[in-house]
C-alpha cells in the first residue's frame, strides 16, 4: 500500500513538472544548464538539423535531432533528458533512425540523451538558460556548471564521467574514457566556438572573429601547438541548391606573368568561397594548362571551401604556351571520371580562363566536350587589340567553344583588375542548373533514326499520318548538330535513305524534311530495312551519342527479322517497334529492345498513333535517367 502511494505521488509530481519546450534547431551548446528535461516538437528528423556523433553528441548538434538519431524519440517528438558531458577527441557519424549524423574531429563539450523521466532527488529547471545572442560568453557574474549534475539538497555537485552516464556495458567495448572537466568548477565557461564554414556568424549570434584562448584549455583541450583550431569547425556540407561538378582550367602560360597569375588564384579562392563547396553541394577541381595540362587537384580532393582555398594558394605557375584546346580535350577524357570524384548525378561544368588568346584551336575540342555532356564556360581577359588580331589562330574562339552564343556561357573582362567583378555573375550561372543546356539529357543527346514502312498496305493517306507521328516525336527533342540529330529511311522490298544525321541541324529543317517525304509503295522487308539502317544511318552515328531506332510498320515482314534485330541490339542500338493495324505482336517484340513491354507498342488504327508519342518519350527518358550521365 505504501509503495503504491509513493508511486502515485511520483507520477503526480512528474505530471505537474513544468517542462520547457524547444525547437528542432536548438543546439545543446546554446543551453547553459548542465542537465535538463525538454520537450521536442515533431519533425526533427529533417536533415536541416545537423547532428554530430553517435550515442555521445557534440554540443554543436541539434538536441532534438540527436534524440531522434539515438532512438530515444521518433519523429513525432516528446520529452527527453539531456545531460552535458566532457568534450571528445572525435565524433563518428552514422545513419540511425532516419537521421544521418556527421563526423567531427573534436569539440569542447558533449551531451547524451535518454528518456525524459526525472531522476529521484534531482531538481530540473522549469526554464532554460541560454547563452547570450549578443555575447558568446555568459553574462557577468553567471557561471555555467558544464559536466555537473544538478545539486540535490545537502549534496555537492560532482563532475559526471561519461562512463557513469552511458553505463559500463557501453564503455567496456572501447576501454576508453573521456577527459574530465577542469577542477575549477567556479570558473566562467564561455560559449565561444569557431564559425562553421558557409554560415554567417551573425546568424549564429557569435562574433565574426574567433580567437582561441583559455576557453579551450579550460574545457580540457590540448595547448594550441597540439591542436589545430580549424579542426574544431563543423564543416559545411555545401550548398545543395548548387550541386555541380566543376573544373577550372586556369591559364599558367608564360605570357600571363606572375602578378596576373596571383590575381587568377585569388579569383579562384573567391569563387570557392562564394560557392560553398561540400559533398552535398558543388565540388571543384583545378587543371592548369601551358604547353600541356596537368590536374592540380580533382573533385574529391577537397570537400570544403577552406581547404580548397588553401590548395589554390599553393599552386605554382607552369609557364609555356597557351594550349587551351589541348587542355579542354584533357578535361573531357580524364577529369570527369568516377575515380576523380565525378558524381554522375550532378552537371559537369568546365570554366576556361584565357589571357589574350589561345595558341591552338579550341572549336573541335570544345564540341567534343559539349557532346560528352560538359557545360563549357569561357572567361577571356584582355582580348586581342585590332593590331593583335592578325596573330589570333582562331578568330571568335570563345563563341565557337560555347554551346550558346547568347552571352550566358562567356564573360569578357577588359583587364585583370576587373576580374573580381565576375565572381558573382559566374557563380549565379554555374549554379543555374535549369539553364545548363549543354548537359546531357534524354532530349538532347541521341541520334534517332526513323525506319518507316512505305509498303502498299499503308496507303497514301495513312502514310501522311505516319509522317505526322514522326514529326510529333521529333518536336519533343532539342535538335542541333551538337544536340539530338534526326535521320530517316523508308522501306518496302527495297530501302531508301531519306536523310542522314548530318543533313539537318535545326528543328524547322528536320520537320520540313519529314513533311516532304514521298510515299513509295511496295512489299514489306523489315529485316532488310534494319540491316540497311545499321549500315547507312547508325554507322555514321557519333560515338558519344545514344543510338535510337524507331521503326513503324503495319504488317508482318516478308523476311526474317530475328538476326537483324539481334545485330542491332548487339551494336548498342536501342530499338522501339511501333505496330499498326496488321502488324504482328510477336514480331514487334523480337525487334524491340528488352524489355519488350517498354519498347514495343501497338495501335489498331493509324489515327491512334498520336497516343503513343508521350509513352515513347517517357520511356526514352526513363531509360536515359536510369543510366550514368557520362
Secondary structure, DSSP 8 states (H G I E B T S, - for coil): -HHHHHHHHHHHHHHH---EEE-TT-BGGGB--SEEEEEE-TTTTSTTS--BBSSSEETTSBHHHHHHHHTSS-TT-EEEEEEEEE--S-B---EETTEE-B-BS--SEEEEEEES---TT----SS--B--SS-SS--TT----TTB----TT----B--HHHHH-HHHHHTTT-------S-TTS---------TTS-HHHHTS-S-----HHHHHTT---GGG--GGGGS------GGG-EEEEEEEE--GGGHHHHHHHHHHHHHHHHHHHT--TTS-EEEEEEESSS-EEEE-TTT--SHHHHHHHHHT-----S---HHHHHHHIIIIISSGGGT--SSSEEEEEEEEES--SS--HHHHHHHHHTTEEEEEEEES---TTTGGG-SSTTHHHHHSS--SSSSEEEESSGGGGGGHHHHHHHHHT-GGG-TTS--TTTSEEEEEEEE--TTT-HHHHHHHHHHHHHHHHTS-BSSSSBEEEEEEESSSEEEEE-TTT--SHHHHHHHHHT---------HHHHHHHHHHHTGGGS-TTSEEEEEEEESS--SS--HHHHHHHHHTTEEEEEEEETT--HHHHHHHS-SSHHHHEEEESSGGGTHHHHHHHHHHHHHHHHTS---
